[in-house]
Structure formats: C-alpha cells, structure tokens
Amino acid sequence: MDKNMSQPTRKQVLEKLRRRYQTAGAEHKTKLLDQAVELLGYHRKAAIRALGQAVVRPVSGLAVLTGRPVKYEPNLLLPWLRPIWQASDYACGRRLVAMLPEWIPAYEQHEKRMPGEVREKLLLASGRTLDRLLEPLRAQGTGRSLTRPGTLLRQQIPIRGSLWEEGKAGWLEVDTVALCGGSVAGEFVWMVDGVDYATTWVEVRAMWGRGQVGTLAALQDIEASLPFCLLGLDSDNGGEFLNHHVLHWLQKRPRPVFMTRSRPYKKDDNAHVEQKNWTHVRQCFGYERYGNPELVQPMNALVKGAYGQLLNYFHASLKLDHKERKAGKVRRIYGAAQTPLARVLASPEVTEATKARLLKHKASLNPFALKRTVTQSLKAISALRRNHR
C-alpha cells in the first residue's frame, strides 16, 4: 500500500478500478483485485466488495444505477415481514426461513391476506436476504448471573462427560434466572429454565425465591410436561440444584435419572440453556423486579400455556451438527432450522401416541393468536407487578 497517497487520489484510483471491474472478464477481474490490494491496502474480500459496488453514471442529466437489479425490495417486503418477525420474537434469518412456510398462512388466517408477489418473494428469500432486510430494525440486550455455589454434594455429582447420550431425547440442561431488577435484597420471582439437548424442547417455570423445595417442585412440574422420559439432568453448581431433595427425587425411582454438573465458572458447559435464558426468559419478562408472590401463578399459566406452545410448536431453532477444523480455525456447521416439535416427532424415544397428541394439539393453534394471548397476559402481569410497589 502506498502510504503517501492522498485521500482524493485514493478515491480516484478506486473509481477507475471500479469502472474497469464492472465490465472485465474473470481473469482481468483477478488482476484488478490484486491491484486494489497492493495499491489501497484492502483485504481481498474488502476489495471485492469495494469494486463490486454499483457505479452511478450520469446520462442526459439523469443518474443511472448500474449493477445487479434489486429483487427483494425493502419498501415492498418489510411492511409484511415486520409483523411476522415481531411475532416470532425477532428470529434470525436462518430460523425465519424455516418458520415462514407455516407463519405466512397463519398470518393470512389471523390478520389479512398477503399479495401474491410478496408471499412468493418471502418464501424464496434466503436467510441472509432476510437478515439484510431486517438489519435496520435489530436491537441487542444484556444479562446478569447470580449463581450461589452449592458445595454440599459437589464431590458426589460428576461433571458432565461421557455419561450423556446426546443423541437421545430426555437429557435436560437446567438453570435459574433472577427477575430481581438489579437488587438481590429480599425475595422475588425466579425462573427455572430447562432445555432438552437433542430436541431443544424448552420448559420454563416461575417460583417464589430460590429454595430447594421450591426448585424441586418446579423441576417435577417440568418433568410432567415433557413429551419424553427424563434420562439426565445437568445443572450449574448452584445450591438450588445440588442438594439432597433433588438428588433423592432423581435416584429413588425404578429407573434412576443421571445427574451431572458443569465445571465451576464455565458457562459454556451449559451453553444451550444459557442461550435460552436470554431468548425465552429475558426477551419475554425483561430485567424488572418481580417482587410479588401473586405473580407466580399467572406467570406459570402463561409459560405452560400460550408462551410454551408458541416456543415449542412454532419457533424454529438452529442446532450444531458438527465442527470442521481447517488451517487452525474451527468452523461450526449447523443443521437446517427446525421447531422443537419437529425434532420431537423425529425422535424414536417419543411414543406414537404422544406424537399424535402433539400434532392434534398443534393443528388447533395459530401462532398469531398465541402471540396476542402472550402480549395480553404480559400486560396483566406487568400491571400486577407495578401495583405491588
């Protein structure tokens, strides 16, 4: 790169290379890219993007935009895509691709009919195209952790390793999320979050405080709602999980359930449930303080009803398939996005009667009606929370 080159000169060189690049053949394009890398100091990928930009050429006093024509016009698609994206709790493009074939008919049934051109383009769009369309609308958030160490049984409960049969449904990661509003003083509502490793089926329960008995009751309720048998339970090192109540419940049964734990201070050991803490708890209930015990009942009615059905029946998720190591770099390869229900239906551990029951239940539901119920319930819960102050 010529460091003595002035900024106006750099722009002139780039424009000249760009005009040549637009009409050059493959061999000459390679040479032009080499020149951009050498003269301007670009990374090769950056040079491809810079030279591949459309050139505006004045013709008879008018500006003509050359380059590939726009196929997915934001002005046409965003007004229809935005409500679907919002109802899906702001799913990424790869998840939306898997969800749109179900969600577009549901939107037309619950809201209004979509123009044929819009429907066709949304169903043909790739995940990256959807991400580009939605990029101006995206937002981010933050999180917090309040794990208290449970040392009583830590040496008796093994760190998760070869005990897990990760291809089978029934191996559950669990964690707790504090709805404390930034202060851990006093009592408040906690959420117990559980996700199945193989199917990504999620169950969430609210409880008052984080006592051992209350945590056990939430875990028992979660197990009763699973469409498969519980085979293993993996938690962090919190005392609400590592205690005699939970261990006795798991082991004193005809077929004992394995209990394992993560390594201390290693959140990646519970990466699946840690992710759901954000997508399934924080995105719904936020970071406000839920300091009223009367909130537990309506919150559980919501997560066991409309909200749980929306997550497990209609929200697609990505799951890591395998990793590839090349030139010292690890590349993660993900499978196609699927709903937890789709993975449950494909699981041999789930009985045919259960699969038929789940399919029949899903056929009676509409994701937009469920989303409206969730929104109304959250407003009622929020009003009850505010009135307690």
Disulfide bonds with the S-S distance in Angstrom:
none
